[in-house]
Amino acid sequence: MIDGKHISVWLDEKDPKRFNSLKEDIEVDVAIVGGGIAGLSIATMLKMEGLNVAIAESNRIANYITGTTTAKITLSSSLIYNQIISNFGKNFALKFKEAYESGFNKIPEIIAKLNIDCDYRNIPFYIFSSNNDMEINLKKEHETLKELGINSKLVKNIPKPFDNVELGLMYENQAEFNPKKYLNALADYVDGEGSYVFEKTKIIAIDKYPVENKKIAIANNGKIIAKHIVIATNSLIYDPDEVYKYMTQNKSYLLSVYLKEKFPQGMFVDLNPFHTFRTTPKSNNGLNKELLIIAGEHHKVGDPDDTWDFYENMREFTMNFLDIESSQYYWTGGDNTTIDRIPIIGETSEKGIYIVTGFSNWGMTTGTIAGIAIKDLILKNENSYLEIFNPLRFKNKRSHLEEEKIAKFKGKVAIHWDSLIDGIAKLKNNEAKVVEFENSTIAIYKDNDSNIFALDGKCPHKSCNLRWNTAEKKWECPCHGAVFDYKGKVIRGPAIDDLKEII
């Protein structure tokens, strides 16, 4: 078992404000679906330019992908720039650099302008390998960074407990913050004066409005009419160009602990074995202490049989590597990654519909870039880097990735039941299975009180067979990342509909 609360450290605080759900039809300049870092950054920047906006968030602001991040604000997330210049050339890499510098610098600008208290602080950022097997790669990245004019240093004196590392790459004056505090402040700024933030407002359809080339975002209890609609739901709930075919979905596992000794100021990415580290101030028995957040055990959604194993691996690693005083939290995070590792930000083939996704676990800076880019597109501002994130770059291209997913996850499942009653009787408490019964695929879970929850076992998005996440007690689509609770309620897109009950 893992000690601590099974919740993100950022979400274990009472929200200072709850926003109403949409209960009538409204009209604004821009409707934004999704209340994470991207959606709120877009809304904030557009409102600062004088536009009226409305955010529709299906749950609570910053409560899912953004609320489970490590929240590092950096110019890099790994050894990315050498790969970009090799794959796309120097001009592309310079535009990529410009984009990430603009996103990196915009966050403190907004914090200062809105006077936000979100534990923002500048600290160094280190990339290295504990196995000391990345020296050539680190040196290549450093040379590429010099060529692109990005400040970095090769260092041999990484602070303890990483003092066995022989070489690392350091970026000075990077940043970290509390993402929930930051986004709560953005939501407060956006809501009012003709703009809106709606929580518990699930958008179920996007449609055309018969007047003036406007669009409609349709919820159960109202509509948002707008000239522009932005889909910022991480896994897109509206995707006219089917970019989902060109992305993988991943999960990470996070622990937060208090240490007996002080942890060094900084953010640390260990490439092999892959783990990331950062601290955040957190009250403990009335004392302000630094809580360490460790992430690792990345894998594609749907790959493992038992997700508890990853938590156990994280616990074992942390106990062996650090002197732990107490474990406080554990949770999972995740994101989408495009096949070319470049985010998708821009206008779709449907004029006035914009999408942002594929942030590759680099969401704080990239989500802020999305705010700048979508603002510039809507206002028709000059922006030299918009083209590199173009959603249409995959249009009509064959997706071998999608073909592999469909072949692996869309066929018949391995377990066949001749009798539903006998199969359920043999099911243990707190056990779940996806089974074939009478030409139907059924996802069945028996809880600790022997209650049975039998649901359609195929994702309503594209009919892939669901997989059970043992640690989170959720059904997940291994093809495109949709997530449902054990009762069938959709938690994460691209699926819109809940799972149908079978019995």
C-alpha positions in Angstrom: 0.0 0.0 0.0 1.0 3.6 -0.6 0.9 6.0 2.3 -0.8 9.4 2.0 -3.8 10.9 0.3 -4.8 9.6 -3.1 -5.1 13.1 -4.6 -2.9 15.6 -6.3 -1.2 18.0 -3.8 -2.6 21.0 -5.9 -6.2 19.7 -5.5 -6.1 19.1 -1.7 -7.2 22.6 -1.0 -10.7 24.2 -0.9 -11.4 26.2 -4.0 -11.8 29.8 -3.1 -14.7 30.2 -5.5 -17.1 27.9 -7.3 -18.5 29.1 -10.6 -22.1 28.5 -11.8 -23.0 26.1 -14.6 -24.5 27.4 -17.8 -28.3 27.6 -17.5 -29.3 29.7 -20.5 -28.2 30.7 -24.0 -25.5 33.4 -24.1 -23.5 35.1 -26.8 -19.8 36.1 -26.6 -17.0 36.8 -29.0 -15.1 33.6 -28.2 -16.3 30.3 -26.5 -13.6 28.1 -25.0 -14.2 24.5 -24.1 -11.9 23.4 -21.2 -10.7 25.1 -18.1 -7.1 24.1 -17.8 -3.9 26.0 -18.4 -4.6 26.4 -22.1 -8.2 27.4 -21.9 -7.7 29.9 -19.1 -4.6 31.4 -20.7 -6.5 31.9 -24.0 -9.5 33.4 -22.2 -7.3 35.8 -20.1 -5.3 37.1 -23.1 -8.4 37.6 -25.2 -10.2 39.5 -22.4 -7.1 41.7 -21.9 -7.6 42.6 -25.6 -11.2 43.6 -25.0 -13.1 40.5 -26.2 -15.9 38.9 -24.3 -15.2 35.2 -23.7 -16.9 32.2 -22.0 -15.2 29.1 -20.6 -17.2 25.9 -20.3 -15.5 23.4 -18.0 -17.1 20.0 -17.5 -15.8 19.6 -14.0 -14.0 22.2 -11.9 -11.3 24.7 -13.1 -7.8 23.1 -13.4 -9.0 19.8 -11.7 -7.8 17.3 -14.2 -4.7 17.4 -16.4 -3.4 20.8 -15.2 -4.3 19.9 -11.6 -2.1 16.8 -11.8 1.0 18.3 -13.3 4.4 18.9 -11.7 4.0 22.6 -12.9 7.5 23.3 -14.1 7.8 26.5 -16.2 10.8 25.9 -18.5 12.3 26.6 -21.9 12.9 22.8 -22.3 11.5 19.6 -20.9 14.2 17.1 -22.1 16.8 16.9 -24.8 14.4 18.3 -27.4 16.2 21.0 -29.4 18.8 18.8 -31.0 16.0 16.5 -32.1 14.0 19.4 -33.5 16.9 20.9 -35.5 17.8 17.4 -36.8 14.2 16.7 -37.9 13.0 20.1 -39.1 16.0 22.4 -39.6 17.4 25.5 -37.9 14.7 28.0 -39.1 12.0 25.8 -37.6 14.0 25.4 -34.4 14.4 29.1 -34.1 10.6 29.6 -34.3 10.1 26.8 -31.7 12.6 28.6 -29.4 10.8 31.9 -30.0 7.4 30.3 -29.1 8.7 28.8 -25.8 10.5 32.0 -24.8 7.2 33.9 -25.4 5.2 31.4 -23.2 7.9 31.3 -20.6 8.0 35.1 -20.2 4.2 35.6 -20.4 3.5 33.8 -17.2 5.4 36.2 -14.8 4.0 39.1 -16.8 0.5 38.0 -16.1 1.3 37.2 -12.5 2.6 40.8 -12.1 -0.3 42.4 -13.9 -3.0 40.6 -12.0 -1.0 40.5 -8.7 -1.3 36.7 -8.3 0.0 34.9 -5.3 0.8 31.4 -6.6 4.2 30.6 -5.1 6.0 31.5 -8.3 9.8 31.4 -8.0 12.9 31.3 -10.3 15.2 28.4 -9.8 17.7 26.4 -11.9 16.6 23.4 -14.0 18.8 20.4 -14.4 18.7 17.6 -17.0 21.0 14.5 -16.5 21.2 10.8 -16.3 21.9 9.0 -13.0 23.3 6.1 -15.0 25.8 8.5 -16.6 25.0 7.2 -20.0 23.9 10.4 -21.7 27.2 12.4 -21.9 27.2 12.5 -25.7 23.5 13.5 -25.9 23.9 16.2 -23.3 26.9 17.7 -25.1 25.0 17.6 -28.4 22.0 19.4 -26.8 24.3 22.0 -25.3 25.9 22.7 -28.7 22.5 23.0 -30.3 21.3 25.4 -27.6 24.4 27.6 -28.2 23.6 27.6 -31.9 20.0 28.7 -31.2 21.1 31.4 -28.7 19.5 29.6 -25.6 21.5 30.0 -22.4 22.6 26.8 -20.7 25.6 25.3 -19.0 27.2 21.9 -18.8 27.8 21.2 -15.1 29.6 18.6 -13.0 28.5 19.7 -9.6 24.8 18.9 -9.4 23.6 19.2 -5.8 23.1 16.3 -3.4 21.4 13.8 -3.7 22.4 13.9 -7.3 26.1 14.3 -6.6 27.0 11.0 -8.2 26.0 12.4 -11.6 29.1 13.1 -13.7 27.5 15.6 -16.2 24.3 17.6 -16.4 22.7 20.4 -18.4 21.6 23.4 -16.4 19.2 26.2 -17.4 19.4 29.1 -15.0 16.4 31.2 -13.9 13.6 28.8 -14.9 10.5 28.7 -12.7 7.9 26.8 -10.8 4.5 27.7 -9.2 1.3 26.4 -7.8 -0.9 25.8 -10.9 -4.2 25.7 -9.1 -3.6 29.1 -7.4 -2.5 30.6 -10.7 -5.5 29.3 -12.6 -8.0 30.2 -9.9 -6.7 33.8 -10.2 -7.1 33.7 -14.0 -10.6 32.4 -13.6 -11.5 35.2 -11.2 -10.1 37.7 -13.7 -12.0 36.3 -16.7 -15.4 36.0 -15.0 -17.4 39.2 -15.2 -17.9 42.3 -17.3 -19.5 40.4 -20.1 -17.2 37.3 -19.8 -18.0 34.1 -18.1 -16.5 31.0 -16.4 -18.9 28.0 -16.3 -18.1 24.9 -14.2 -20.0 21.6 -14.3 -20.9 22.5 -17.9 -20.3 19.7 -20.3 -20.3 20.6 -24.0 -22.0 17.8 -25.9 -21.9 19.2 -29.5 -20.5 22.0 -31.7 -22.7 23.3 -34.5 -23.1 26.1 -36.9 -25.3 29.1 -36.2 -27.5 30.2 -39.1 -26.5 33.9 -38.7 -23.3 35.7 -39.5 -21.0 32.7 -39.7 -21.2 32.1 -35.9 -20.9 28.8 -34.1 -22.7 27.2 -31.2 -21.2 25.2 -28.3 -24.2 23.2 -27.0 -24.5 22.1 -23.3 -27.4 20.2 -21.7 -28.9 23.4 -20.2 -27.9 26.1 -22.6 -25.9 27.2 -25.6 -22.9 29.5 -26.1 -23.0 31.4 -29.4 -19.7 32.8 -30.6 -17.9 33.8 -33.8 -14.9 31.7 -32.6 -14.8 28.4 -30.6 -11.6 27.0 -29.1 -11.4 23.3 -28.1 -8.9 23.2 -25.2 -9.9 19.8 -23.6 -6.5 18.1 -23.8 -8.1 15.1 -25.6 -10.3 16.9 -28.1 -14.1 16.6 -27.8 -14.5 18.1 -31.2 -11.8 17.2 -33.8 -12.9 18.0 -37.4 -9.4 17.0 -38.8 -9.0 13.8 -36.7 -5.7 14.8 -35.2 -6.4 12.1 -32.5 -5.0 9.6 -35.0 -1.5 11.2 -34.7 -1.1 11.2 -30.9 -0.3 8.8 -28.1 -1.6 9.1 -24.6 0.6 8.6 -21.6 0.4 8.4 -17.9 2.9 9.2 -15.1 2.8 8.4 -11.4 3.6 11.0 -8.7 4.4 11.0 -5.0 4.9 13.9 -2.6 6.9 13.5 0.5 8.5 15.4 3.4 12.2 14.7 3.7 14.3 14.6 6.9 17.0 16.7 5.1 16.6 19.8 3.0 16.2 19.2 -0.7 18.2 21.6 -3.0 16.4 24.5 -4.7 15.9 23.5 -8.3 13.9 21.3 -10.7 15.6 18.0 -11.8 14.9 15.7 -14.7 16.8 12.4 -14.5 16.6 10.8 -18.0 17.6 7.3 -17.0 15.9 6.0 -15.0 13.3 8.6 -15.8 12.2 10.7 -12.8 11.5 14.4 -12.2 11.8 16.3 -8.9 10.7 19.6 -7.6 9.6 21.1 -4.3 6.7 23.3 -3.3 5.9 25.2 0.0 3.3 23.4 2.0 2.0 23.9 5.6 2.7 20.9 7.8 1.4 21.0 11.4 1.4 24.8 11.2 4.9 25.0 9.9 5.8 26.0 6.3 7.9 23.2 4.9 9.1 22.2 1.4 7.2 19.2 0.0 9.0 17.2 -2.6 7.1 16.0 -5.7 8.6 13.1 -7.6 7.2 11.8 -10.9 8.1 8.8 -13.0 7.1 5.4 -14.3 5.8 6.8 -17.6 3.8 4.5 -19.9 1.2 4.5 -22.7 -2.4 4.4 -21.6 -3.7 0.8 -21.7 -0.3 -1.0 -21.7 -0.1 -2.3 -18.1 -2.3 -4.9 -16.4 -2.0 -3.6 -12.9 -1.3 0.1 -12.4 -0.7 -0.4 -8.7 2.7 -1.8 -9.7 3.8 1.6 -10.9 2.9 3.2 -7.6 4.9 0.5 -5.8 7.9 1.1 -8.1 7.7 4.8 -7.2 7.5 4.1 -3.5 10.4 1.7 -3.6 12.5 4.1 -5.6 11.8 7.0 -3.3 12.4 5.0 -0.1 15.7 3.7 -1.5 16.9 7.1 -2.8 15.8 9.6 -0.2 15.5 9.8 3.6 11.7 10.1 4.0 10.1 11.7 6.9 6.5 11.1 5.7 4.5 10.4 2.5 1.7 12.8 1.9 0.1 12.4 -1.5 0.1 10.1 -4.5 -1.7 10.5 -7.9 -1.4 10.1 -11.6 -1.0 12.6 -14.4 -0.8 12.4 -18.1 -0.8 14.1 -21.5 -0.9 13.6 -25.3 2.2 13.5 -27.5 2.0 14.0 -31.3 4.0 11.7 -33.6 6.4 14.6 -34.4 6.5 15.8 -30.8 5.4 19.3 -31.8 2.2 20.6 -30.2 -1.0 21.2 -32.1 -2.2 24.8 -31.8 -4.3 26.7 -34.4 -7.3 26.9 -36.6 -8.9 23.7 -38.1 -10.2 23.2 -41.5 -13.5 24.6 -40.1 -13.1 28.3 -40.1 -13.6 29.8 -36.6 -12.8 26.5 -34.9 -9.5 26.3 -33.1 -7.8 23.4 -31.2 -4.9 23.1 -28.8 -3.5 19.7 -27.7 -0.4 17.5 -27.8 1.6 19.3 -25.1 3.9 16.3 -24.4 4.0 16.8 -20.6 5.2 20.3 -21.1 1.9 22.0 -20.3 2.6 25.1 -18.4 4.8 26.8 -21.0 3.0 25.2 -23.9 -0.5 26.1 -22.6 0.6 29.7 -22.3 1.9 29.6 -25.8 -1.6 28.5 -26.8 -3.0 31.6 -25.2 -0.7 33.8 -27.2 -1.1 31.9 -30.5 -4.9 31.7 -30.4 -5.2 35.4 -29.4 -3.0 36.3 -32.4 -5.0 34.1 -34.8 -8.3 35.6 -33.7 -7.1 39.2 -33.7 -5.1 38.6 -36.9 -1.8 39.7 -35.3 1.6 39.0 -36.8 3.1 35.9 -35.3 6.1 34.2 -36.8 5.8 30.8 -35.1 2.1 30.0 -35.7 2.9 27.8 -38.7 5.0 25.3 -36.8 2.0 24.3 -34.7 -0.5 24.1 -37.6 -3.2 21.4 -36.9 -3.5 20.8 -40.6 0.0 19.4 -41.0 -1.3 15.8 -40.6 -4.3 16.3 -42.9 -5.0 13.2 -45.2 -1.7 11.6 -44.1 -1.8 7.9 -43.3 -1.4 7.2 -39.6 0.5 3.9 -38.9 0.0 4.7 -35.2 -3.8 4.6 -35.5 -3.6 1.4 -37.5 -1.5 -0.2 -34.8 -3.9 0.9 -32.1 -7.0 -0.3 -33.9 -5.3 -3.7 -34.6 -4.3 -4.1 -31.0 -7.4 -2.8 -29.1 -10.5 -3.0 -31.4 -10.8 -6.8 -31.9 -12.5 -9.3 -29.7 -11.3 -9.5 -26.1 -9.6 -12.7 -24.8 -12.2 -13.6 -22.1 -15.5 -15.1 -23.1 -18.3 -15.9 -20.7 -21.0 -18.4 -21.5 -23.1 -17.3 -18.5 -23.2 -13.8 -17.2 -24.6 -15.0 -13.8 -21.8 -17.6 -13.4 -19.1 -15.2 -14.5 -20.2 -12.5 -12.0 -20.4 -15.0 -9.2 -16.7 -15.9 -9.8 -15.6 -12.3 -9.9 -13.8 -11.3 -6.7 -14.7 -8.1 -4.8 -12.8 -5.1 -6.2 -12.1 -6.9 -9.4 -12.9 -5.9 -13.0 -12.9 -7.6 -16.3 -13.8 -6.9 -19.9 -15.5 -9.9 -21.3 -17.4 -11.2 -24.4 -20.9 -12.4 -23.8 -23.5 -13.1 -26.5 -21.6 -11.0 -29.1 -21.4 -8.1 -26.7 -18.3 -6.6 -25.0 -19.1 -5.9 -21.4 -16.9 -4.0 -18.8 -17.8 -5.4 -15.4 -16.6 -4.2 -12.0 -17.5 -5.7 -8.6 -16.9 -3.3 -5.7 -15.9 -4.2 -2.1 -19.6 -4.5 -1.1 -20.3 -7.0 -4.0 -22.2 -4.4 -6.0 -22.0 -5.0 -9.7 -21.5 -2.3 -12.4 -21.9 -3.7 -15.9 -21.3 -1.3 -18.8 -20.7 -1.3 -22.5 -17.1 -2.4 -22.8 -16.4 -0.4 -25.9 -15.4 3.3 -25.9 -18.2 5.4 -27.4 -15.6 7.5 -29.3 -14.3 4.9 -31.8 -15.4 1.5 -30.2 -12.0 0.4 -28.8 -12.1 -2.1 -26.0 -11.7 -0.5 -22.6 -9.0 -1.4 -20.1 -9.4 -1.3 -16.3 -7.1 1.0 -14.2 -6.7 -0.9 -11.0 -5.2 1.9 -8.9 -7.7 4.6 -10.0 -10.8 2.4 -10.4 -11.5 3.8 -13.8 -12.1 2.5 -17.3 -9.7 3.8 -19.9 -9.6 3.8 -23.7 -6.1 2.6 -24.8 -6.7 4.0 -28.3 -7.3 7.7 -27.7 -7.3 8.2 -23.9 -10.9 8.6 -22.9 -11.5 7.9 -19.2 -14.7 6.8 -17.4 -15.4 6.2 -13.7 -16.5 2.8 -12.6 -20.2 3.8 -13.0 -19.6 4.8 -16.6 -19.5 8.6 -16.3 -17.1 10.1 -18.8 -14.2 12.0 -17.1 -11.9 12.8 -20.0 -12.5 13.1 -23.8 -12.4 12.6 -26.6 -15.5 10.6 -25.8 -18.5 12.8 -25.0 -21.1 10.1 -24.1 -21.2 8.1 -20.8 -20.9 4.3 -21.0 -24.3 2.6 -21.4 -25.4 0.4 -18.5 -25.9 -3.3 -19.4 -27.5 -4.5 -16.2 
